[in-house]
Amino acid sequence: MRILRNNGLTIALMVAFLFSIGGMGLSGWNAHNENLVDHGQAAIGFLAYLASGDFISAVFENWESEFLQMAAYVMLTAFLFQRGSAESRDPDEPEGKLPSIPPKLRSWHPFKRFLYSYSLGIAMALLFALSFVAHVSGSLAAANEEALLHGGELDTLGSHLVSARFWFESFQNWQSEFLSTAVLVVLSIFLRFHGSPESKPVDAPDESTGA
């Protein structure tokens, strides 16, 4: 079917996403209930777990880091270079004249044109911000659920936002995202994958920049 051929990459990634988040939900639910039982509490249902701080925090701390990585990558590649990488523009390529405004944009307000011109980076940054807020909310709920189990004091939003626990959750994901992106940028200088737009052609020299 043409729709599968034309959208196969997105479909495959979404299937992998649904499989992964389903597995995460089921395994997290069982682990969460084991923890509850160990503390003399009753196990909760699957849907209740999906609404718990434990699950929400775990999901959105990952989404937060992914969207931060993509937002940073989209923006940084607009003005930074890595010679020889398939992921970079060529630093020796002259900038030339600014491209002319496409006909469909000429009637737009300058601010609207600006938003459209940078819409990919803006969208990723907004998704990061939304995920960050959801992570804060879920992490606070998870911390308070844990405090109730152990008879501790409940956190407030302000205290949790500056807590070591919250920032540990964020930084443990951020560091891996930036590392994996840097590794891809560097390895694409020397390694190839035939047919992938993320790779230079197999016969391209290492010093050539851009896919």
C-alpha positions in Angstrom: 0.0 0.0 0.0 1.2 3.5 -0.9 0.4 4.9 2.5 2.7 2.3 4.2 5.5 2.9 1.7 5.2 6.7 2.0 5.0 6.7 5.8 6.9 3.6 6.7 9.5 5.3 8.8 7.0 7.1 11.0 4.8 4.0 11.3 7.7 1.7 12.3 8.9 4.2 14.9 5.4 4.6 16.4 4.9 0.9 16.6 8.3 0.6 18.4 7.2 3.5 20.7 3.9 1.8 21.5 5.6 -1.5 22.2 8.1 0.2 24.4 5.8 2.3 26.4 3.4 -0.7 26.8 6.3 -2.8 28.1 7.4 0.1 30.4 3.8 0.4 31.8 3.4 -3.3 32.5 6.9 -3.8 34.0 6.6 -0.5 36.0 3.2 -1.5 37.3 4.5 -4.8 38.6 7.6 -3.2 40.1 5.4 -0.5 41.8 3.0 -3.1 43.2 5.9 -5.1 44.6 7.1 -2.0 46.4 3.6 -1.3 47.8 3.2 -4.9 49.0 6.7 -4.7 50.6 5.4 -1.7 52.6 2.2 -3.4 53.6 0.0 -1.5 51.1 -2.5 -2.9 48.7 -1.6 -3.3 45.1 -3.2 -0.9 42.6 -4.8 -1.5 39.2 -3.0 -0.9 35.9 -5.0 2.2 35.0 -4.3 3.6 38.5 -0.6 3.1 37.9 -0.7 4.9 34.6 -2.1 7.9 36.5 0.5 7.7 39.3 3.4 10.0 39.8 5.8 7.1 39.4 4.7 6.4 35.8 4.1 10.0 34.8 7.5 11.0 36.1 9.3 8.1 34.4 7.7 8.9 31.0 8.1 12.6 30.9 11.7 12.7 32.3 12.6 10.7 29.2 10.4 12.7 26.8 11.9 15.9 28.3 15.4 14.8 27.5 14.6 13.6 24.0 12.9 16.9 23.0 15.7 18.9 24.6 18.2 16.9 22.5 16.3 17.4 19.3 15.7 21.1 20.0 19.3 21.7 20.7 20.4 19.7 17.7 18.2 21.5 15.3 19.3 24.9 16.6 23.0 24.2 17.0 23.4 22.7 13.5 22.1 26.0 12.1 25.3 27.7 13.0 27.9 25.2 14.3 29.9 22.7 12.1 31.7 19.4 12.4 34.1 18.9 9.5 33.7 15.5 7.8 30.4 14.7 9.5 27.3 13.7 7.6 25.3 15.6 10.2 26.8 19.0 9.5 26.9 21.7 6.9 30.2 22.2 5.2 32.1 24.9 7.0 34.0 25.8 3.8 30.8 26.3 1.8 30.1 30.0 1.3 27.0 31.4 2.9 26.0 33.2 -0.3 23.0 35.5 -0.5 20.0 35.0 1.7 17.4 32.9 -0.1 14.6 34.8 -1.7 11.2 34.7 0.1 9.1 31.9 -1.5 5.9 33.2 -3.2 3.6 31.6 -0.6 5.3 33.5 2.2 5.4 37.0 0.6 2.0 38.0 1.8 2.7 36.9 5.4 3.4 39.3 8.2 7.2 39.3 9.0 6.6 37.8 12.5 4.6 35.0 11.0 7.4 34.4 8.5 9.9 34.3 11.3 7.9 31.8 13.2 7.6 29.6 10.2 11.3 29.9 9.3 12.2 28.6 12.8 9.1 26.5 13.5 10.9 23.1 13.8 13.2 24.4 16.5 10.4 26.3 18.2 8.1 23.2 18.2 10.8 21.0 19.7 11.5 23.6 22.4 7.8 23.8 23.2 7.6 20.1 23.5 10.6 20.1 25.8 8.9 22.8 28.0 5.6 20.8 28.1 7.5 17.6 29.0 9.5 19.4 31.6 6.3 20.7 33.3 4.8 17.2 33.2 8.0 15.7 34.6 7.9 18.2 37.5 4.3 17.3 38.2 4.8 13.6 38.0 8.1 13.7 40.0 6.5 15.7 42.8 3.6 13.3 43.0 6.0 10.3 43.0 8.0 11.9 45.8 4.9 12.5 47.9 3.6 9.0 47.2 7.0 7.7 48.5 6.9 10.0 51.5 3.5 8.7 52.5 4.8 5.1 52.3 7.6 6.0 54.7 5.8 8.5 56.9 7.9 11.4 55.7 7.0 15.0 55.0 5.3 16.0 51.8 7.2 18.1 49.2 5.9 21.4 47.8 6.3 22.3 44.2 8.9 24.9 45.1 11.0 22.6 47.3 10.8 19.8 44.8 11.8 22.0 41.9 15.1 22.7 43.6 15.6 19.3 45.0 18.6 17.0 44.1 16.2 14.2 43.3 14.4 16.1 40.6 17.6 17.4 38.9 19.2 14.0 39.2 16.2 12.6 37.2 16.7 15.2 34.5 20.5 15.2 34.3 20.7 11.4 34.1 18.7 11.5 30.9 20.2 14.7 29.4 23.8 13.5 29.6 23.0 10.4 27.6 21.1 12.3 24.9 23.9 14.7 24.3 26.5 12.0 24.4 24.7 9.8 21.8 24.2 12.8 19.5 27.8 13.7 19.7 28.8 10.1 19.0 26.6 10.0 15.9 28.1 13.3 14.7 31.7 12.0 15.1 31.1 8.4 13.9 29.4 9.6 10.7 32.8 11.1 9.7 34.4 7.6 9.5 31.5 5.1 9.2 28.8 4.5 6.6 25.4 2.9 6.3 24.4 2.4 2.8 21.0 3.9 1.9 20.6 6.0 5.1 20.2 9.8 4.7 22.1 10.0 8.1 25.2 8.6 6.4 27.5 9.9 3.7 27.7 7.8 0.5 29.8 4.7 1.0 32.4 6.0 -1.5 32.6 9.5 0.0 35.9 10.4 1.6 36.1 10.9 5.3 36.9 14.6 4.9 33.7 15.4 3.0 31.1 17.1 5.0 27.4 16.6 4.8 25.3 13.7 3.6 
